[in-house]
Amino acid sequence: MSDLKPVLWEDYEIGQSAEFTKTITEEDVMKFAEVTGDFNPIHVNPEYAKTQMFGKQVAHGALSSGLISAVLGFKLFGPGILYGGQTVKFVAPVFFGDTLTAVATVKEKFAKKEGKLKFIICDTIVKNQDDKVVTSGEGTIVFM
């Protein structure tokens, strides 16, 4: 999105999608811990993480869902929308070095209040480099 022209609800169709890809690094996880205050040792302490179920550090689940925000707010939509809500399930771990792709697909469009409020519901998933879903849910977009 190179300009600041608002996107229009009318411009979107069911099935339309976009994606955003990022490789998760240890630095990303440490920055996320600093920003959120979530220093759970399974994320930030390699010695502790070795004793847990995955045997090594894992990224915060919320870090993977943050990629959904990028695809909704910048890739599929843009100026003129609000990211109104998200349901999310963390279904598989994310490890340092995993390359994640967040995908949002328009699932439903509807209007309320005599067409003054317009919404789009998107299916949202995040997959790793092996095409395994690590995060899934639905995002709600509100058009202003």
DSSP file (Angstrom, degrees, kcal/mol; ACC not computed):
  #  RESIDUE AA STRUCTURE BP1 BP2  ACC     N-H-->O    O-->H-N    N-H-->O    O-->H-N    TCO  KAPPA ALPHA  PHI   PSI    X-CA   Y-CA   Z-CA
    1    1 A M              0   0    0      0, 0.0    76,-0.0     0, 0.0    74,-0.0   0.000 360.0 360.0 360.0 103.6    0.0    0.0    0.0
    2    2 A S        +     0   0    0      3,-0.0     2,-0.2     2,-0.0     0, 0.0   0.666 360.0  49.5 -94.0 -17.0    1.9    3.0   -1.2
    3    3 A D  S    S-     0   0    0      2,-0.1     0, 0.0     1,-0.0     0, 0.0  -0.684  76.5-125.5-117.1 174.9   -0.7    5.6   -0.8
    4    4 A L        +     0   0    0     -2,-0.2     3,-0.0    74,-0.1    74,-0.0   0.135  60.3 134.9-104.9  19.7   -3.0    6.7    2.0
    5    5 A K        -     0   0    0      1,-0.1    -2,-0.1    75,-0.0    -3,-0.0  -0.546  62.8-112.1 -68.4 126.0   -6.2    6.4    0.0
    6    6 A P        -     0   0    0      0, 0.0    74,-0.3     0, 0.0     2,-0.2  -0.275  26.8-121.9 -61.1 143.3   -8.8    4.5    2.2
    7    7 A V        -     0   0    0     72,-3.1     2,-0.4    -3,-0.0    71,-0.1  -0.527  25.7-131.4 -80.3 154.8   -9.8    1.1    1.0
    8    8 A L    >   -     0   0    0     -2,-0.2     3,-1.6     1,-0.1     4,-0.2  -0.899   8.8-135.7-115.3 139.3  -13.5    0.5    0.3
    9    9 A W  G >  S+     0   0    0     -2,-0.4     3,-1.6     1,-0.3    -1,-0.1   0.856 106.4  61.8 -53.7 -39.6  -15.7   -2.3    1.6
   10   10 A E  G 3  S+     0   0    0      1,-0.3    -1,-0.3    -3,-0.0    -3,-0.0   0.696  91.7  67.0 -64.1 -20.6  -17.2   -2.6   -1.9
   11   11 A D  G <  S+     0   0    0     -3,-1.6     2,-0.3     2,-0.0    -1,-0.3   0.495  87.7  84.4 -80.9  -3.2  -13.7   -3.5   -3.4
   12   12 A Y    <   -     0   0    0     -3,-1.6     2,-0.3    -4,-0.2     3,-0.0  -0.803  56.4-167.1-109.9 144.3  -13.5   -6.8   -1.6
   13   13 A E    >   -     0   0    0     -2,-0.3     3,-2.0    95,-0.0    93,-0.2  -0.911  36.0 -90.9-125.2 151.8  -14.9  -10.2   -2.7
   14   14 A I  T 3  S+     0   0    0     -2,-0.3    93,-0.2     1,-0.2     3,-0.1  -0.374 114.7  27.4 -56.5 134.1  -15.4  -13.5   -0.8
   15   15 A G  T 3  S+     0   0    0     91,-2.8    -1,-0.2     1,-0.3     2,-0.1   0.197  84.6 134.3  95.3 -15.5  -12.3  -15.6   -1.4
   16   16 A Q    <   +     0   0    0     -3,-2.0    90,-3.1    89,-0.1    -1,-0.3  -0.437  32.9 172.7 -66.0 139.7   -9.9  -12.7   -1.8
   17   17 A S  E     -A  105   0A   0     88,-0.2     2,-0.3    -2,-0.1    88,-0.2  -0.934  23.3-171.5-147.0 168.2   -6.7  -13.2    0.2
   18   18 A A  E     -A  104   0A   0     86,-1.7    86,-2.2    -2,-0.3     2,-0.3  -0.951  12.0-150.8-152.1 166.4   -3.2  -12.0    1.0
   19   19 A E  E     -A  103   0A   0     -2,-0.3     2,-0.3    84,-0.2    84,-0.2  -0.953   7.9-157.9-143.5 162.6   -0.2  -13.2    2.9
   20   20 A F  E     -A  102   0A   0     82,-2.0    82,-3.0    -2,-0.3     2,-0.4  -0.991  14.7-159.6-141.3 131.8    2.8  -12.0    4.9
   21   21 A T  E     +A  101   0A   0     -2,-0.3     2,-0.3    80,-0.2    80,-0.2  -0.922  15.9 162.8-120.5 139.9    5.9  -14.0    5.5
   22   22 A K  E     -A  100   0A   0     78,-2.6    78,-3.1    -2,-0.4     2,-0.5  -0.978  32.9-131.5-152.6 139.0    8.6  -13.7    8.2
   23   23 A T  E     -A   99   0A   0     -2,-0.3     2,-0.5    76,-0.3    76,-0.3  -0.823  30.8-130.9 -89.2 128.4   11.3  -15.9    9.7
   24   24 A I        -     0   0    0     74,-2.9    73,-3.9    -2,-0.5    74,-0.2  -0.688  28.2-171.5 -86.5 124.4   11.2  -15.8   13.5
   25   25 A T     >  -     0   0    0     -2,-0.5     4,-1.9    71,-0.2     5,-0.2  -0.666  38.8-110.4-109.9 165.9   14.6  -15.2   15.1
   26   26 A E  H  > S+     0   0    0     -2,-0.2     4,-2.5     1,-0.2     5,-0.2   0.896 121.0  56.4 -59.7 -39.2   15.7  -15.3   18.7
   27   27 A E  H  > S+     0   0    0      1,-0.2     4,-2.6     2,-0.2    -1,-0.2   0.896 103.8  52.9 -60.5 -40.8   16.0  -11.5   18.5
   28   28 A D  H  > S+     0   0    0      1,-0.2     4,-2.5     2,-0.2    -1,-0.2   0.928 110.5  47.5 -58.5 -45.1   12.3  -11.3   17.5
   29   29 A V  H  X S+     0   0    0     -4,-1.9     4,-2.3     2,-0.2    -2,-0.2   0.902 112.4  48.5 -65.8 -41.6   11.3  -13.3   20.5
   30   30 A M  H  X S+     0   0    0     -4,-2.5     4,-2.2     2,-0.2    -1,-0.2   0.905 112.4  48.5 -66.6 -40.4   13.5  -11.3   22.9
   31   31 A K  H  X S+     0   0    0     -4,-2.6     4,-2.6     2,-0.2    -2,-0.2   0.910 110.7  51.5 -64.0 -41.1   12.1   -8.0   21.6
   32   32 A F  H  X S+     0   0    0     -4,-2.5     4,-2.6    -5,-0.2     6,-0.4   0.912 109.2  50.6 -61.7 -42.1    8.6   -9.4   21.9
   33   33 A A  H  X S+     0   0    0     -4,-2.3     4,-2.4     1,-0.2     5,-0.3   0.908 111.3  48.9 -61.5 -42.0    9.3  -10.3   25.5
   34   34 A E  H  < S+     0   0    0     -4,-2.2    -2,-0.2     2,-0.2    -1,-0.2   0.923 114.1  44.8 -63.8 -44.5   10.6   -6.8   26.2
   35   35 A V  H  < S+     0   0    0     -4,-2.6    -2,-0.2     1,-0.2    -1,-0.2   0.902 124.8  31.9 -67.9 -41.4    7.6   -5.1   24.6
   36   36 A T  H  < S-     0   0    0     -4,-2.6    -2,-0.2    -5,-0.2    -1,-0.2   0.690  98.1-126.8 -92.3 -19.6    5.0   -7.3   26.3
   37   37 A G     <  +     0   0    0     -4,-2.4     2,-1.2    -5,-0.3    -3,-0.2   0.555  63.8 138.0  81.3   7.5    6.7   -8.1   29.6
   38   38 A D        +     0   0    0     -6,-0.4    -1,-0.2    -5,-0.3    -2,-0.1  -0.716  15.2 160.4 -91.5  92.2    6.2  -11.8   28.9
   39   39 A F        +     0   0    0     -2,-1.2    -1,-0.1    -3,-0.1     5,-0.1  -0.089   9.8 163.1-102.6  32.7    9.5  -13.3   30.0
   40   40 A N    >>  -     0   0    0      1,-0.2     3,-2.2     2,-0.1     4,-1.3  -0.314  44.1-128.7 -50.9 128.8    8.2  -16.9   30.5
   41   41 A P  H 3> S+     0   0    0      0, 0.0     4,-2.2     0, 0.0     8,-0.5   0.705 103.6  70.9 -62.7 -19.4   11.4  -19.0   30.6
   42   42 A I  H 34 S+     0   0    0      1,-0.2    16,-1.7     2,-0.2    -2,-0.1   0.764 110.0  36.0 -65.5 -20.8   10.1  -21.4   27.9
   43   43 A H  H <4 S+     0   0    0     -3,-2.2    -1,-0.2    14,-0.2    -3,-0.1   0.799 131.7  24.4 -95.0 -36.4   10.6  -18.4   25.5
   44   44 A V  H  < S+     0   0    0     -4,-1.3    -2,-0.2     1,-0.2    -4,-0.1   0.517 107.6  67.5-115.7  -7.2   13.7  -16.7   26.9
   45   45 A N     X  -     0   0    0     -4,-2.2     4,-2.7    -5,-0.2     5,-0.2  -0.901  53.4-168.9-123.4 104.2   15.8  -19.3   28.8
   46   46 A P  H  > S+     0   0    0      0, 0.0     4,-1.5     0, 0.0    -1,-0.1   0.851  88.2  52.2 -61.9 -35.8   17.3  -22.1   26.7
   47   47 A E  H  > S+     0   0    0      2,-0.2     4,-0.5     1,-0.2     3,-0.1   0.930 113.3  43.5 -67.0 -44.4   18.3  -24.2   29.7
   48   48 A Y  H >4 S+     0   0    0      1,-0.2     3,-1.7     2,-0.2     4,-0.3   0.933 110.4  56.0 -63.4 -45.8   14.9  -24.1   31.2
   49   49 A A  H >< S+     0   0    0     -4,-2.7     3,-1.6    -8,-0.5     6,-0.5   0.808  96.4  65.4 -60.0 -30.9   13.2  -24.7   27.8
   50   50 A K  H 3< S+     0   0    0     -4,-1.5    -1,-0.3     1,-0.3    -2,-0.2   0.783 100.0  52.7 -60.6 -26.5   15.3  -27.9   27.5
   51   51 A T  T << S+     0   0    0     -3,-1.7    -1,-0.3    -4,-0.5    -2,-0.2   0.466  98.8  84.3 -89.0  -1.8   13.4  -29.4   30.4
   52   52 A Q  S X  S-     0   0    0     -3,-1.6     3,-1.4    -4,-0.3    -3,-0.0  -0.394  98.3 -85.3-101.4 177.4   10.0  -28.7   29.0
   53   53 A M  T 3  S+     0   0    0      1,-0.3    -3,-0.1    -2,-0.1    -4,-0.0   0.723 124.6  44.0 -58.3 -29.2    7.8  -30.6   26.5
   54   54 A F  T 3  S-     0   0    0      2,-0.2    -1,-0.3    -5,-0.2    -4,-0.1   0.610  98.6-133.5 -93.6 -11.8    9.3  -29.3   23.3
   55   55 A G  S <  S+     0   0    0     -3,-1.4     2,-0.3    -6,-0.5    -5,-0.1   0.480  78.4  45.9  76.4   1.6   12.9  -29.6   24.5
   56   56 A K  S    S-     0   0    0     -7,-0.3    -2,-0.2   -14,-0.0    -1,-0.1  -0.970  99.9 -63.5-162.2 170.5   13.9  -26.1   23.3
   57   57 A Q        -     0   0    0     -2,-0.3    39,-0.5   -14,-0.1     2,-0.3  -0.258  45.4-160.7 -63.1 146.6   12.7  -22.5   23.3
   58   58 A V        -     0   0    0    -16,-1.7    37,-0.2    37,-0.2     2,-0.1  -0.936  20.5-110.9-124.8 151.1    9.5  -21.7   21.5
   59   59 A A        -     0   0    0     35,-3.4    35,-0.4    -2,-0.3     2,-0.1  -0.422  45.4 -90.1 -73.8 155.2    8.2  -18.3   20.3
   60   60 A H    >>  -     0   0    0      1,-0.1     4,-1.0    -2,-0.1     3,-0.8  -0.413  29.4-131.7 -60.9 138.1    5.2  -16.7   22.0
   61   61 A G  H >> S+     0   0    0      1,-0.2     4,-1.8     2,-0.2     3,-0.5   0.891 107.9  60.0 -58.7 -38.6    2.0  -17.7   20.4
   62   62 A A  H 3> S+     0   0    0      1,-0.2     4,-1.4     2,-0.2    -1,-0.2   0.751  95.3  62.9 -64.6 -22.6    0.9  -14.1   20.3
   63   63 A L  H <> S+     0   0    0     -3,-0.8     4,-0.7     2,-0.2    -1,-0.2   0.915 104.0  47.4 -66.8 -41.4    4.0  -13.4   18.2
   64   64 A S  H XX S+     0   0    0     -4,-1.0     3,-0.9    -3,-0.5     4,-0.6   0.904 110.7  51.1 -66.2 -39.2    2.6  -15.6   15.5
   65   65 A S  H >X S+     0   0    0     -4,-1.8     4,-1.1     1,-0.2     3,-0.8   0.779  98.5  67.6 -70.0 -23.2   -0.9  -14.0   15.7
   66   66 A G  H 3X S+     0   0    0     -4,-1.4     4,-1.4     1,-0.2    -1,-0.2   0.807  91.4  61.5 -62.3 -28.7    0.9  -10.6   15.4
   67   67 A L  H <X S+     0   0    0     -3,-0.9     4,-2.0    -4,-0.7    -1,-0.2   0.801  96.1  60.0 -67.7 -27.4    1.7  -11.6   11.8
   68   68 A I  H <X S+     0   0    0     -3,-0.8     4,-2.6    -4,-0.6     5,-0.3   0.897 100.9  54.7 -64.0 -40.0   -2.1  -11.8   11.2
   69   69 A S  H  X S+     0   0    0     -4,-1.1     4,-2.9     1,-0.2     5,-0.3   0.897 106.6  51.8 -59.0 -40.3   -2.3   -8.1   12.1
   70   70 A A  H  X>S+     0   0    0     -4,-1.4     4,-1.7     1,-0.2     5,-1.1   0.924 111.6  45.0 -63.8 -44.6    0.4   -7.4    9.5
   71   71 A V  I  <>S+     0   0    0     -4,-2.0     5,-3.4     3,-0.2     6,-0.5   0.894 119.7  41.2 -69.4 -37.8   -1.5   -9.2    6.7
   72   72 A L  I  <>S+     0   0    0     -4,-2.6     5,-1.2     3,-0.2    -2,-0.2   0.929 121.6  39.0 -73.5 -45.6   -4.9   -7.7    7.6
   73   73 A G  I  <5S+     0   0    0     -4,-2.9    -2,-0.2    -5,-0.3    -3,-0.2   0.697 134.7  13.5 -81.0 -19.4   -3.7   -4.1    8.4
   74   74 A F  I  <5S+     0   0    0     -4,-1.7    -3,-0.2    -5,-0.3    -2,-0.1   0.705 127.7  37.0-127.5 -36.3   -1.2   -3.7    5.6
   75   75 A K  I   <S+     0   0    0     -5,-1.1    -3,-0.2    -4,-0.4    -4,-0.1   0.922 127.0  22.4 -92.4 -50.1   -1.4   -6.4    2.9
   76   76 A L  I   <S+     0   0    0     -5,-3.4    -4,-0.2    -6,-0.1    -3,-0.1   0.899 134.7  11.3 -86.1 -43.4   -5.1   -7.2    2.4
   77   77 A F      < +     0   0    0     -5,-1.2    -4,-0.1    -6,-0.5     3,-0.1  -0.215  67.3 168.3-114.1-154.9   -6.6   -4.0    3.7
   78   78 A G    >   +     0   0    0     -2,-0.1     3,-1.0     1,-0.1    -4,-0.1  -0.904  47.7  15.2 174.0-146.6   -5.1   -0.7    4.6
   79   79 A P  T 3  S+     0   0    0      0, 0.0   -72,-3.1     0, 0.0     3,-0.1  -0.213 113.3  38.5 -55.8 138.8   -6.2    2.9    5.5
   80   80 A G  T 3  S+     0   0    0      1,-0.4    64,-2.2   -74,-0.3     2,-0.3   0.461  97.3  93.1 101.0   3.1   -9.8    3.3    6.3
   81   81 A I  E <   -B  143   0A   0     -3,-1.0     2,-0.4    62,-0.2    -1,-0.4  -0.849  57.6-146.8-122.7 162.0  -10.3    0.1    8.3
   82   82 A L  E     -B  142   0A   0     60,-2.5    60,-2.9    -2,-0.3     2,-1.2  -0.992  22.1-128.6-122.3 137.1  -10.2   -1.0   11.9
   83   83 A Y  E     -B  141   0A   0     -2,-0.4    58,-0.2    58,-0.2     3,-0.1  -0.746  35.5-178.8 -81.6  98.7   -9.0   -4.4   13.0
   84   84 A G  E     -     0   0A   0     56,-2.0     2,-0.3    -2,-1.2    57,-0.2   0.626  48.5 -24.4 -86.2 -15.4  -12.0   -5.0   15.2
   85   85 A G  E     -B  140   0A   0     55,-1.1    55,-2.6    -3,-0.1     2,-0.3  -0.943  46.6-152.3 175.2 163.2  -11.3   -8.4   16.6
   86   86 A Q  E     -B  139   0A   0     -2,-0.3     2,-0.4    53,-0.2    53,-0.2  -0.963   4.8-158.5-153.1 130.3   -9.6  -11.8   16.4
   87   87 A T  E     -B  138   0A   0     51,-2.7    51,-0.8    -2,-0.3     2,-0.3  -0.873  27.6-176.7-100.1 148.4  -10.2  -15.3   17.6
   88   88 A V  E     -B  137   0A   0     -2,-0.4     2,-0.4    49,-0.2    49,-0.2  -0.998  22.8-169.6-150.9 141.3   -7.1  -17.4   17.7
   89   89 A K  E     -B  136   0A   0     47,-2.6    47,-2.2    -2,-0.3     2,-0.8  -1.000  18.1-145.4-128.0 130.5   -6.0  -20.9   18.5
   90   90 A F  E     +B  135   0A   0     -2,-0.4    45,-0.2    45,-0.2    44,-0.1  -0.854  28.3 167.5 -94.5 108.2   -2.3  -21.8   18.9
   91   91 A V        +     0   0    0     43,-1.9    44,-0.2    -2,-0.8    -1,-0.1   0.582  58.2  18.6-105.7 -12.4   -2.2  -25.3   17.5
   92   92 A A  S    S-     0   0    0     42,-1.4    -1,-0.2    40,-0.1     2,-0.0  -0.986  83.5 -96.9-154.5 153.0    1.5  -26.0   17.1
   93   93 A P        -     0   0    0      0, 0.0     2,-0.5     0, 0.0   -33,-0.1  -0.312  25.5-142.5 -72.2 155.2    4.8  -24.6   18.4
   94   94 A V        -     0   0    0    -35,-0.4   -35,-3.4    40,-0.1     2,-0.2  -0.984  19.7-163.0-116.8 125.7    6.9  -22.0   16.6
   95   95 A F    >   -     0   0    0     -2,-0.5     3,-2.3   -37,-0.2   -71,-0.2  -0.695  34.0 -83.4-107.2 158.9   10.6  -22.4   17.0
   96   96 A F  T 3  S+     0   0    0    -39,-0.5   -71,-0.2     1,-0.3     3,-0.1  -0.375 118.8  28.0 -57.1 134.4   13.5  -20.0   16.3
   97   97 A G  T 3  S+     0   0    0    -73,-3.9    -1,-0.3     1,-0.3     2,-0.2   0.257  86.2 135.8  93.6 -11.6   14.3  -20.2   12.6
   98   98 A D    <   -     0   0    0     -3,-2.3   -74,-2.9   -74,-0.2     2,-0.7  -0.472  50.7-138.7 -68.1 139.3   10.8  -21.1   11.5
   99   99 A T  E     -A   23   0A   0    -76,-0.3     2,-0.4    -2,-0.2   -76,-0.3  -0.904  23.5-162.8-100.8 116.7    9.5  -19.2    8.5
  100  100 A L  E     -A   22   0A   0    -78,-3.1   -78,-2.6    -2,-0.7     2,-0.5  -0.785  12.0-163.5-105.1 141.9    5.9  -18.3    9.1
  101  101 A T  E     -AC  21 127A   0     26,-2.7    26,-2.5    -2,-0.4     2,-0.4  -0.977   7.9-156.1-124.2 117.7    3.3  -17.2    6.5
  102  102 A A  E     -AC  20 126A   0    -82,-3.0   -82,-2.0    -2,-0.5     2,-0.4  -0.789  13.0-169.2 -90.4 132.3    0.1  -15.5    7.8
  103  103 A V  E     -AC  19 125A   0     22,-3.1    22,-2.2    -2,-0.4     2,-0.4  -0.986   8.0-170.5-126.4 131.0   -2.8  -15.8    5.3
  104  104 A A  E     -AC  18 124A   0    -86,-2.2   -86,-1.7    -2,-0.4     2,-0.4  -0.984   5.7-172.9-120.8 132.6   -6.1  -13.9    5.6
  105  105 A T  E     -AC  17 123A   0     18,-2.4    18,-2.4    -2,-0.4   -88,-0.2  -0.989  29.9-115.5-129.0 127.4   -9.0  -14.8    3.3
  106  106 A V  E     + C   0 122A   0    -90,-3.1   -91,-2.8    -2,-0.4    16,-0.2  -0.433  40.8 165.6 -62.7 123.8  -12.3  -12.9    3.0
  107  107 A K  E     +     0   0A   0     14,-3.2     2,-0.3     1,-0.4    15,-0.2   0.718  58.2   8.2-110.7 -34.6  -15.0  -15.2    4.3
  108  108 A E  E     - C   0 121A   0     13,-1.8    13,-2.7   -95,-0.1     2,-0.4  -0.997  52.3-162.8-154.7 144.5  -18.0  -13.0    4.8
  109  109 A K  E     + C   0 120A   0     -2,-0.3     2,-0.3    11,-0.2    11,-0.2  -0.995  22.9 153.6-129.1 137.9  -19.2   -9.4    4.2
  110  110 A F  E     - C   0 119A   0      9,-2.0     9,-3.1    -2,-0.4     2,-0.3  -0.991  26.8-142.5-158.5 161.6  -22.1   -7.7    5.9
  111  111 A A  E     - C   0 118A   0     -2,-0.3     2,-0.3     7,-0.2     7,-0.2  -0.906  13.5-171.2-125.3 153.9  -23.5   -4.4    6.9
  112  112 A K  E  >> + C   0 117A   0      5,-2.9     5,-2.2    -2,-0.3     4,-0.6  -0.853  61.7  40.6-134.1 170.6  -25.4   -3.2    9.9
  113  113 A K  T >45S-     0   0    0     -2,-0.3     3,-1.6     1,-0.2    -1,-0.2   0.937 135.6 -49.1  53.4  54.2  -27.2    0.0   11.0
  114  114 A E  T 345S-     0   0    0      1,-0.3    -1,-0.2    -3,-0.1    -2,-0.0   0.842 110.3 -52.4  56.1  37.8  -28.8    0.6    7.5
  115  115 A G  T 345S+     0   0    0      2,-0.2    -1,-0.3    -3,-0.1    -2,-0.2   0.480 113.7 113.4  83.3   2.2  -25.4    0.1    5.8
  116  116 A K  T <<5S+     0   0    0     -3,-1.6     2,-0.5    -4,-0.6    -3,-0.2   0.815  74.6  49.9 -77.8 -29.8  -23.5    2.6    8.0
  117  117 A L  E   <S-C  112   0A   0     -5,-2.2    -5,-2.9    25,-0.0     2,-0.4  -0.947  74.3-171.9-109.5 125.9  -21.4    0.0    9.6
  118  118 A K  E     -CD 111 143A   0     25,-0.8    25,-2.7    -2,-0.5     2,-0.3  -0.948   2.6-173.7-123.0 140.1  -19.7   -2.5    7.3
  119  119 A F  E     -CD 110 142A   0     -9,-3.1    -9,-2.0    -2,-0.4     2,-0.4  -0.921  15.2-163.6-132.1 151.8  -17.7   -5.6    8.2
  120  120 A I  E     -CD 109 141A   0     21,-2.0    21,-2.9    -2,-0.3     2,-0.5  -0.995  11.6-154.3-131.6 132.0  -15.6   -8.3    6.7
  121  121 A I  E     -CD 108 140A   0    -13,-2.7   -14,-3.2    -2,-0.4   -13,-1.8  -0.908  15.6-166.4-103.6 131.9  -14.8  -11.5    8.4
  122  122 A C  E     -CD 106 139A   0     17,-2.8    17,-2.5    -2,-0.5     2,-0.4  -0.948  22.1-129.1-119.8 137.8  -11.6  -13.3    7.4
  123  123 A D  E     -CD 105 138A   0    -18,-2.4   -18,-2.4    -2,-0.4     2,-0.4  -0.684  34.3-162.1 -72.3 137.1  -10.4  -16.8    8.0
  124  124 A T  E     +CD 104 137A   0     13,-2.7    13,-1.9    -2,-0.4     2,-0.3  -0.989  16.9 165.0-129.7 133.1   -6.8  -16.4    9.3
  125  125 A I  E     -CD 103 136A   0    -22,-2.2   -22,-3.1    -2,-0.4     2,-0.4  -0.976  22.8-152.3-139.3 155.7   -4.1  -19.0    9.5
  126  126 A V  E     -CD 102 135A   0      9,-2.6     8,-3.3    -2,-0.3     9,-1.5  -0.997  19.7-171.7-126.5 126.0   -0.4  -18.9   10.1
  127  127 A K  E     -CD 101 133A   0    -26,-2.5   -26,-2.7    -2,-0.4     6,-0.2  -0.843  14.3-133.9-115.6 151.9    1.7  -21.8    8.6
  128  128 A N    >   -     0   0    0      4,-2.3     3,-2.3    -2,-0.3   -28,-0.2  -0.326  43.9 -82.9 -92.6-176.0    5.3  -22.7    9.0
  129  129 A Q  T 3  S+     0   0    0      1,-0.3   -29,-0.1     2,-0.1    -1,-0.0   0.664 130.0  57.4 -63.4 -17.3    7.8  -23.6    6.3
  130  130 A D  T 3  S-     0   0    0      2,-0.1    -1,-0.3   -31,-0.1     3,-0.1   0.258 119.2-110.3 -95.1  10.9    6.5  -27.2    6.3
  131  131 A D  S <  S+     0   0    0     -3,-2.3     2,-0.5     1,-0.3    -2,-0.1   0.682  71.7 145.2  67.2  20.4    3.0  -25.9    5.5
  132  132 A K        -     0   0    0      1,-0.0    -4,-2.3     2,-0.0     2,-0.4  -0.769  53.7-120.9 -89.2 130.4    1.8  -26.9    9.0
  133  133 A V  E     + D   0 127A   0     -2,-0.5    -6,-0.3    -6,-0.2     3,-0.1  -0.561  35.8 170.2 -70.9 126.6   -0.8  -24.6   10.6
  134  134 A V  E     +     0   0A   0     -8,-3.3   -43,-1.9    -2,-0.4   -42,-1.4   0.645  68.7  22.7-107.1 -25.0    0.6  -23.2   13.8
  135  135 A T  E     +BD  90 126A   0     -9,-1.5    -9,-2.6   -45,-0.2    -1,-0.4  -0.998  66.7 174.5-144.2 138.3   -2.2  -20.6   14.5
  136  136 A S  E     +BD  89 125A   0    -47,-2.2   -47,-2.6    -2,-0.3     2,-0.3  -0.953  18.8 104.6-141.3 162.2   -5.7  -20.3   13.2
  137  137 A G  E     -BD  88 124A   0    -13,-1.9   -13,-2.7    -2,-0.3     2,-0.4  -0.993  55.4 -74.4 165.5-159.8   -8.8  -18.2   13.8
  138  138 A E  E     -BD  87 123A   0    -51,-0.8   -51,-2.7    -2,-0.3     2,-0.4  -0.996  29.2-154.2-135.5 139.8  -11.0  -15.4   12.4
  139  139 A G  E     -BD  86 122A   0    -17,-2.5   -17,-2.8    -2,-0.4     2,-0.5  -0.910   7.4-147.0-114.2 144.0  -10.4  -11.7   12.1
  140  140 A T  E     -BD  85 121A   0    -55,-2.6   -56,-2.0    -2,-0.4   -55,-1.1  -0.942  10.9-164.1-111.8 126.9  -13.1   -9.0   12.0
  141  141 A I  E     -BD  83 120A   0    -21,-2.9   -21,-2.0    -2,-0.5     2,-0.5  -0.930   2.8-158.6-112.0 132.9  -12.5   -5.9    9.9
  142  142 A V  E     -BD  82 119A   0    -60,-2.9   -60,-2.5    -2,-0.4     2,-0.5  -0.941   9.2-145.4-112.2 128.4  -14.6   -2.7   10.4
  143  143 A F  E      BD  81 118A   0    -25,-2.7   -25,-0.8    -2,-0.5   -62,-0.2  -0.807 360.0 360.0 -95.2 131.6  -14.8   -0.2    7.6
  144  144 A M              0   0    0    -64,-2.2   -63,-0.1    -2,-0.5    -1,-0.1   0.426 360.0 360.0 -90.2 360.0  -15.1    3.4    8.7
